[in-house]
Amino acid sequence: MRPHFSYSHGFHSWHGPRRAVWFLIGAGVASFWHHHREAHHHHTHERYFGHCFRPPVHYRPTDNAPPPHEPTQWRSRDIPATINNLPPAPMPWGYPEAHKDRQWEEEKQKMHAIGRQAEEVMTKLSEDALDSIMSSMEVLKAVSVCFYSFSSD
């Protein structure tokens, strides 16, 4: 049973502009802090990459330097000649043709050995199946001989 005077805070519908003012002050401070931190984070990580940084080098061409090399103009009729004159790609180190041939021969030998093993297993299974059939036929023959001998008596 609760007395009429309780210690709980009841809901009051109107508190005036206090809550709205404090909400706006908090939102403003949070926005300011977020933008300040974002600008600081963006500045430090993009340009200087933390504490290690290398200042940019300013290139100043000298007066007697040769003019920059201009790329040659490509023409569509030169493309087939350029493609056909490319040297063949070099073989990677450690994989000469002899090594590939040796791997191919080893693979062929492995496949041949697996084929022989499979052939032996199939032969043994078929021989066992034939032996089982023959023994079953002999048993049936013996049973039929016994059955006919008892029935004729």
C-alpha positions in Angstrom: 0.0 0.0 0.0 1.4 3.3 -1.0 0.8 6.6 0.8 -0.5 9.6 -1.1 2.8 11.3 -0.7 5.3 9.3 -2.7 9.0 9.9 -3.3 8.7 9.3 -7.1 8.8 12.1 -9.5 5.6 12.3 -11.5 5.3 13.3 -15.1 4.8 17.0 -15.5 3.7 18.1 -18.9 5.2 21.5 -18.9 8.7 22.4 -17.8 9.1 25.5 -19.8 11.8 26.2 -22.3 14.6 24.8 -20.0 14.8 21.4 -21.7 14.7 22.8 -25.2 17.4 25.3 -24.3 19.7 22.7 -22.8 19.0 20.4 -25.7 20.0 23.1 -28.2 23.2 24.0 -26.2 24.2 20.3 -26.1 23.5 19.8 -29.8 25.6 22.9 -30.6 28.5 21.8 -28.5 28.4 18.2 -29.9 28.3 19.5 -33.5 31.2 21.9 -32.8 33.3 19.1 -31.2 32.5 16.7 -34.1 33.5 19.2 -36.8 36.6 20.3 -35.0 37.8 16.7 -34.5 36.9 15.8 -38.1 38.9 18.7 -39.4 41.9 17.9 -37.2 41.7 14.2 -38.1 41.4 14.9 -41.8 44.4 17.4 -41.7 46.8 15.1 -39.8 46.1 11.9 -41.7 45.8 13.1 -45.3 48.8 15.5 -45.6 51.3 14.4 -43.0 50.3 10.8 -42.2 50.5 11.1 -38.5 53.8 12.5 -37.1 56.0 11.3 -39.9 55.8 13.6 -42.9 57.9 14.6 -45.8 57.6 18.2 -47.0 56.7 18.4 -50.7 59.6 19.0 -53.1 59.1 22.0 -55.4 60.5 21.4 -58.8 62.0 24.3 -60.6 63.2 23.5 -64.1 66.5 25.1 -65.2 66.6 27.4 -68.2 69.0 25.2 -70.2 67.1 22.0 -69.6 65.9 20.2 -72.8 62.2 20.4 -73.6 60.1 17.6 -72.3 59.8 14.5 -74.5 56.6 14.5 -76.4 55.0 11.1 -77.0 54.9 9.9 -80.5 51.6 9.9 -82.3 50.1 6.5 -82.7 48.4 5.6 -86.0 46.0 2.8 -86.4 48.0 1.3 -89.3 51.1 1.0 -87.1 49.4 -1.2 -84.4 49.7 -4.6 -86.2 53.4 -4.0 -86.9 54.0 -3.1 -83.3 52.1 -6.1 -82.0 53.9 -8.5 -84.3 57.3 -7.2 -83.4 56.9 -7.7 -79.7 59.5 -10.1 -78.3 58.1 -13.3 -76.7 57.5 -13.2 -73.0 60.4 -14.8 -71.1 59.9 -18.0 -69.1 59.6 -17.4 -65.4 62.6 -18.4 -63.3 62.5 -21.9 -61.8 60.0 -23.3 -64.4 62.0 -24.3 -67.5 60.4 -26.5 -70.2 62.3 -29.6 -68.9 60.7 -29.2 -65.5 57.2 -29.0 -67.1 58.0 -32.1 -69.2 59.2 -33.9 -66.2 56.0 -33.0 -64.3 53.9 -34.1 -67.2 55.7 -37.5 -67.3 55.3 -37.9 -63.5 51.6 -37.1 -63.8 51.1 -39.6 -66.7 52.9 -42.3 -64.6 50.7 -41.6 -61.6 47.5 -41.8 -63.8 48.8 -45.1 -65.3 49.5 -46.6 -61.9 46.0 -45.5 -60.7 44.5 -47.1 -63.8 46.4 -50.4 -63.2 45.3 -50.4 -59.6 41.6 -49.8 -60.6 41.9 -52.6 -63.2 43.2 -55.0 -60.6 40.5 -54.2 -58.1 37.8 -54.6 -60.8 39.2 -57.9 -61.9 39.3 -59.2 -58.3 35.7 -58.0 -57.7 34.5 -59.7 -60.9 36.3 -63.0 -60.0 34.8 -62.9 -56.5 31.3 -62.3 -58.0 31.8 -65.2 -60.4 33.0 -67.5 -57.6 30.0 -66.5 -55.5 27.6 -67.3 -58.4 29.3 -70.6 -59.1 29.1 -71.7 -55.4 25.4 -70.6 -55.3 24.7 -72.7 -58.4 26.5 -75.7 -56.9 24.4 -75.4 -53.7 21.2 -75.1 -55.7 22.2 -78.1 -57.8 22.9 -80.1 -54.6 19.5 -79.0 -53.1 17.6 -79.9 -56.2 19.3 -83.3 -56.4 18.4 -84.0 -52.8 14.8 -82.7 -53.3 14.2 -84.9 -56.4 15.7 -87.9 -54.7 13.4 -87.6 -51.7 10.4 -86.9 -53.9 10.9 -90.0 -56.0 11.1 -92.3 -53.0 
